[in-house]
């Protein structure tokens, strides 16, 4: 019986400490490991061999990469959810053969490269960014009530794809291009939402 009581007391003390620790942290008192500080230290160490200008450019581009990564994957979810809802779980089978074979070929290559770990089961993840708009246009009857027009869609996706290529190939964009990316993504969020 004392083992159960000891275990219960141990967990209760842990919960009490956690509750009290959050109060101290809110007051600015450091309790436990500071994950943000640790992550910053790891990043500083990894970037330390490079010059300050190169590090600063890389960190600016990393922010853009993160925004585009989130946006692109939200678009993929938007397509998947819309087509699953309207067509069914077999929506992939209703895409044009050229789009399907492109993605399936890229998936097959990724599966052969078994030493590379990562998501390999989602076929939509193997569709090029530029093809995402083509899927929506190909299945326009499912997107016409969600997207203002095909022209609107193409314009934004074409511009974002050009910037995405720069970022994906580790080239630096000018700050004016940062603003264009943020503007197009904000425009998408305002009109369609994510």
C-alpha positions as CSV (number, residue, x, y, z in Angstrom):
1,X,0.0,0.0,0.0
2,X,2.8,2.4,0.8
3,X,4.2,2.0,-2.8
4,X,0.9,3.3,-4.2
5,X,0.9,6.2,-1.7
6,X,4.6,7.0,-2.4
7,X,3.9,7.0,-6.1
8,X,0.8,9.2,-5.8
9,X,2.7,11.6,-3.6
10,X,5.6,11.7,-6.0
11,X,3.3,12.6,-8.9
12,X,1.4,15.1,-6.8
13,X,4.7,16.9,-5.9
14,X,5.7,16.9,-9.6
15,X,2.4,18.5,-10.5
16,X,2.7,21.1,-7.7
17,X,6.3,21.9,-8.8
18,X,5.2,22.3,-12.4
19,X,2.4,24.6,-11.4
20,X,4.7,26.7,-9.2
21,X,7.5,26.7,-11.8
22,X,5.2,28.3,-14.4
23,X,4.4,31.1,-11.9
24,X,8.1,31.7,-11.4
25,X,8.7,31.6,-15.2
26,X,6.0,34.2,-15.7
27,X,7.8,36.4,-13.2
28,X,11.0,36.1,-15.2
29,X,12.8,33.6,-13.0
30,X,14.5,30.9,-14.9
31,X,13.5,27.3,-13.9
32,X,14.7,24.3,-15.8
33,X,16.4,24.2,-19.2
34,X,15.9,27.2,-21.5
35,X,15.1,25.5,-24.8
36,X,15.2,28.8,-26.8
37,X,18.6,29.5,-25.4
38,X,19.8,26.0,-26.2
39,X,18.5,26.2,-29.8
40,X,20.2,29.5,-30.3
41,X,23.5,28.2,-29.0
42,X,23.3,25.2,-31.4
43,X,22.5,27.4,-34.3
44,X,25.3,29.8,-33.4
45,X,27.8,26.9,-33.2
46,X,26.7,25.5,-36.6
47,X,27.0,28.9,-38.3
48,X,30.1,30.1,-36.5
49,X,32.6,29.0,-39.3
50,X,30.9,31.4,-41.8
51,X,31.2,35.2,-42.1
52,X,28.7,37.5,-40.5
53,X,27.2,38.7,-43.8
54,X,26.6,35.2,-45.0
55,X,25.1,34.1,-41.7
56,X,22.7,37.1,-41.7
57,X,21.6,36.4,-45.3
58,X,21.1,32.8,-44.5
59,X,18.9,33.6,-41.5
60,X,16.8,36.0,-43.5
61,X,16.3,33.4,-46.2
62,X,15.5,30.8,-43.6
63,X,12.6,32.9,-42.5
64,X,11.3,33.1,-46.0
65,X,11.8,29.3,-46.5
66,X,9.7,28.7,-43.4
67,X,6.9,30.9,-44.7
68,X,6.9,29.3,-48.1
69,X,7.2,25.8,-46.6
70,X,4.1,26.4,-44.5
71,X,2.2,28.0,-47.4
72,X,3.1,25.2,-49.9
73,X,2.0,22.5,-47.5
74,X,-1.2,24.3,-46.7
75,X,-2.0,24.5,-50.4
76,X,-1.4,20.7,-50.6
77,X,-3.8,20.2,-47.7
78,X,-6.3,22.5,-49.3
79,X,-6.3,20.5,-52.5
80,X,-6.4,17.2,-50.7
81,X,-9.3,18.2,-48.4
82,X,-11.3,19.8,-51.2
83,X,-11.0,16.8,-53.5
84,X,-11.5,14.2,-50.8
85,X,-14.7,16.0,-49.8
86,X,-16.0,16.5,-53.4
87,X,-14.7,13.3,-55.1
88,X,-13.9,10.9,-52.3
89,X,-10.8,9.2,-51.0
90,X,-9.9,8.0,-54.5
91,X,-9.5,11.6,-55.8
92,X,-5.9,10.9,-56.8
93,X,-7.2,8.4,-59.4
94,X,-9.2,11.2,-61.1
95,X,-6.1,13.3,-61.9
96,X,-4.6,13.5,-65.4
97,X,-2.2,10.6,-66.1
98,X,0.7,12.9,-66.8
99,X,0.4,14.5,-63.3
100,X,0.0,11.2,-61.6
101,X,2.9,9.5,-63.4
102,X,5.2,12.5,-62.6
103,X,4.5,12.3,-58.8
104,X,4.6,8.5,-58.8
105,X,8.0,8.5,-60.6
106,X,9.4,10.9,-58.0
107,X,8.0,8.8,-55.2
108,X,9.5,5.7,-56.7
109,X,12.9,7.4,-56.8
110,X,12.6,8.5,-53.2
111,X,11.7,5.0,-52.1
112,X,14.8,3.7,-53.9
113,X,16.9,6.2,-51.9
114,X,16.0,4.4,-48.7
115,X,18.8,5.9,-46.8
116,X,17.1,9.3,-47.0
117,X,14.6,9.4,-44.2
118,X,11.4,11.5,-44.5
119,X,7.8,11.4,-45.7
120,X,7.5,9.2,-48.8
121,X,3.9,8.0,-48.7
122,X,2.0,11.1,-49.7
123,X,1.9,11.3,-53.5
124,X,0.7,14.9,-53.4
125,X,4.0,15.8,-51.7
126,X,5.8,14.7,-54.9
127,X,3.9,17.1,-57.1
128,X,5.9,20.1,-58.1
129,X,4.8,23.5,-56.7
130,X,3.9,24.7,-60.2
131,X,1.6,21.7,-60.7
132,X,-0.5,22.5,-57.7
133,X,-2.3,25.3,-59.6
134,X,-2.7,23.0,-62.6
135,X,-4.4,20.4,-60.4
136,X,-6.9,23.1,-59.2
137,X,-7.5,24.3,-62.7
138,X,-7.9,20.7,-64.0
139,X,-10.5,20.2,-61.3
140,X,-11.9,23.7,-61.5
141,X,-15.5,22.6,-60.8
142,X,-14.3,21.8,-57.2
143,X,-12.4,25.0,-56.7
144,X,-14.4,27.7,-58.6
145,X,-16.4,28.6,-55.5
146,X,-13.3,28.9,-53.4
147,X,-10.8,30.6,-55.7
148,X,-11.7,33.9,-57.4
149,X,-10.5,33.0,-60.9
150,X,-8.0,30.9,-62.7
151,X,-6.1,34.0,-63.7
152,X,-5.9,35.1,-60.0
153,X,-4.6,31.6,-59.1
154,X,-2.0,31.4,-61.9
155,X,-0.7,34.9,-61.2
156,X,0.0,34.3,-57.5
157,X,1.3,30.8,-57.9
158,X,3.6,31.7,-60.8
159,X,5.1,34.6,-58.9
160,X,5.6,32.5,-55.8
161,X,7.1,29.6,-57.8
162,X,9.8,31.9,-59.2
163,X,10.7,33.2,-55.7
164,X,10.5,29.6,-54.3
165,X,13.1,28.5,-56.9
166,X,15.5,31.2,-55.7
167,X,15.0,30.2,-52.1
168,X,15.2,26.4,-52.7
169,X,18.5,26.8,-54.6
170,X,20.1,28.9,-51.9
171,X,20.1,32.2,-53.8
172,X,19.5,35.4,-51.9
173,X,16.5,37.6,-52.6
174,X,16.3,41.3,-52.1
175,X,14.0,42.7,-49.4
176,X,11.5,43.9,-52.0
177,X,11.0,40.3,-53.0
178,X,10.4,39.4,-49.4
179,X,7.5,41.9,-49.4
180,X,6.1,40.4,-52.6
181,X,6.1,36.9,-51.1
182,X,4.4,38.2,-47.9
183,X,1.9,40.2,-50.0
184,X,0.8,37.2,-52.2
185,X,0.5,34.9,-49.2
186,X,-1.5,37.5,-47.2
187,X,-3.7,38.0,-50.3
188,X,-4.3,34.2,-50.5
189,X,-5.1,34.1,-46.8
190,X,-7.5,37.1,-47.1
191,X,-9.3,35.7,-50.0
192,X,-9.2,31.9,-49.4
193,X,-7.9,31.5,-45.9
194,X,-5.7,28.7,-44.6
